[in-house]
């Protein structure tokens, strides 16, 4: 959804998240949108890609919080 991506960009501009985190969030958003467009026909590879991106976002956010 464009609103989520806009919020993520705003957070990055305010230096609340890194560029890498923004990229990962945008990737999650794109994958989510693709899933909706494919009527939920999700492949194992796509699901694994989503999990990897989600883990990257969580790691980036936890690293930012502890610094």
C-alpha positions in Angstrom: 0.0 0.0 0.0 1.3 3.4 -0.9 0.5 4.9 2.5 2.9 2.4 4.2 5.6 3.2 1.8 5.1 6.9 2.3 5.3 6.5 6.0 8.5 4.5 5.7 10.0 7.1 3.5 9.0 9.8 6.0 10.7 7.8 8.8 13.8 7.5 6.7 13.9 11.2 5.9 13.7 11.9 9.6 16.5 9.4 10.2 14.3 7.2 12.3 15.2 4.2 10.0 18.1 3.5 7.7 18.0 3.4 3.9 18.4 -0.4 4.2 15.3 -0.7 6.4 13.3 1.5 4.0 14.3 -0.7 1.1 13.3 -3.8 3.0 9.9 -2.3 4.0 9.3 -1.3 0.4 10.1 -4.8 -0.7 7.6 -6.3 1.8 5.0 -3.9 0.6 5.6 -4.8 -3.0 5.4 -8.6 -2.2 2.2 -8.0 -0.3 0.7 -6.2 -3.2 1.8 -8.9 -5.6 0.1 -11.5 -3.4 -3.2 -9.6 -3.5 -3.0 -9.4 -7.3 -2.3 -13.1 -7.7 -5.5 -14.0 -5.7 -3.4 -15.5 -2.9 -1.6 -18.1 -5.2 1.6 -17.9 -3.2 4.6 -20.1 -4.1 7.0 -21.4 -1.5 9.8 -19.3 -2.9 7.7 -16.1 -2.6 6.8 -17.0 1.0 10.4 -17.6 1.8 11.4 -14.3 0.2 8.8 -12.5 2.4 10.1 -14.2 5.5 13.7 -13.2 4.7 12.7 -9.6 4.1 10.6 -9.5 7.3 13.6 -10.8 9.3 15.8 -8.1 7.7 13.3 -5.4 8.8 13.1 -6.8 12.3 16.9 -7.0 12.6 17.4 -3.5 11.3 14.8 -2.1 13.6 16.2 -3.9 16.7 19.7 -2.7 15.8 18.5 0.9 15.5 16.6 0.7 18.8 19.7 -0.6 20.7 22.0 2.1 19.3 
